[in-house]
Amino acid sequence: MPQILIAGGGIGGLAAALASARAGWEVRLYERAGSFGEVGAGVQLGPNVVRCLEAWGLGGPLRAVASFPDRLQVRGAPDGRVLGELDLGAFAGRYGAAYATVHRADLHALLLAAVRGLPAVRLHLDHALAQHTQDRSSVAVRLLRGDGAEVLVESDVLLGADGLRSRVRAALLAEAAVRPAGHLAYRAVAHQRLLPAALRSQQVTVWLGPRLHVVHYPLRGGELLNVVAICHGQPPQDLEHWDHAIHAAELQAVLAGTCAPLQELVRAVPEAGDGWRLWPLLDRAPLAGPREMAQGLVALLGDAAHPMRPYLAQGAGMAIEDAAELQRALAMDAVEVPLRLRRYALNRWQRDARVQRHARRNGSIFHATGPLRLARDAALRLLGERLLDMPWLYRGGPVPPPAASQP
């Protein structure tokens, strides 16, 4: 049985582990942290992503932890007026799967449970990838354990699913580090029962304002409300010791010119949850070709290959799509392994790059000022659903094939 070594135990790494095992490969996954888990808040999953999870037999576990909002509403942040709406409840019939919102930790947990039950998958914590080299037949990987011990491993394929600061990418492409995008994301999760009744919501709502936007949607069947506010700005010098209360006040100051309902929500969220957390958005240029996703016996997946700005809500989704395409490629037993990885990269890079570009463009539209903002609002009021729906995105993407063998 061929073997794949996966660096990274996040959502993308676990999805890749599941996909690789279903393709008939032996999987060794190495996570640098001492335990599995995800930080962050909510994730939106379009039908293009839900189809992948359902094909892997995870539809039931997803329904147990997710929410399935039936409407997307776009409102103007300054005055609260409704600009446009999209019927998400129609997506199952239109695209073959529903639109879901899920806590990042819940999505990670259901993928982890799926791979833990597979004898072909072995999970290793507290191992950081230090170096790798490849020849025509294998990849040699040097890992460092948390206790300082060195571990040497050989594999048929190395997959970097190790995030924005991927060590696999750095060695493969010799690129500079990710750069700040000039935007800050404030994220919070609130218990809906602790919010005033008027602020509770079971839909996806996007508030658009000059140089900022806010989005909120339900999680865990409506028990929680995920709230994300993104504005222009540079991160503080010391993110590890920043004062949450001070930055909450700064966020309120940024929203000072917005409508009362939005300001009330932002003020109420900290008392109904764990408070605001700050993430500076980091960025790379969109993919320029397949060599940025695979070379020889080494491939990249998810944020390691193509960091996504959050303005299309497809970061986790594209990592899961990558894993589904990787499964199809790895299952091509009659093809040499480097060609399988090249096929994976050829089939993914253009779609991933398109999503990267579209997300960047959405950021400019969301945060528009002056005449562009007025034109955007007029277009949304006139065209509404036609602008908000994206058939090219929701109909596209791979669907994993049946398992090559029962792991």
Buried (B, 14 or more C-beta within 10 A) or exposed (E): EBBBBBBBBBBBBBBBBBBBBBBBBBBBBBBBBEEBBBEBBBBBBBBBBBBBBBBBEBBEBBBEBBBBBBBBBBBBBBEEEEBBBBBBBBBBEBBBBBBBBBBBBBBBBBBBEBBEEBEBBBBBBBBBBEEBEBEEEBBBBBBBBEEEEEBEBEBBBBBBBBBBEBBBBBBBBEEEEBEEBEBBBBBBBBBBEEBEEEBBBBBBBBBBBBBBBBBBBBBBEBEBBBBBBBBBBEBBEEEEEEEBEEBBEBBBEBBEEBBEBBBBBBBBBBEBBEBBBBBBBBBBBBBEEBEBBBBBBBBBBBBBBBBBBBBBBBBBBBBBBBBBBBBBBBBBEEBEBBEBBBBBBBBBBEBBBBBBBBBBEBBEBBBBEEEEBEEBBEBBBEEBEEBBBBEEBBEBBBBBBEBBEEB
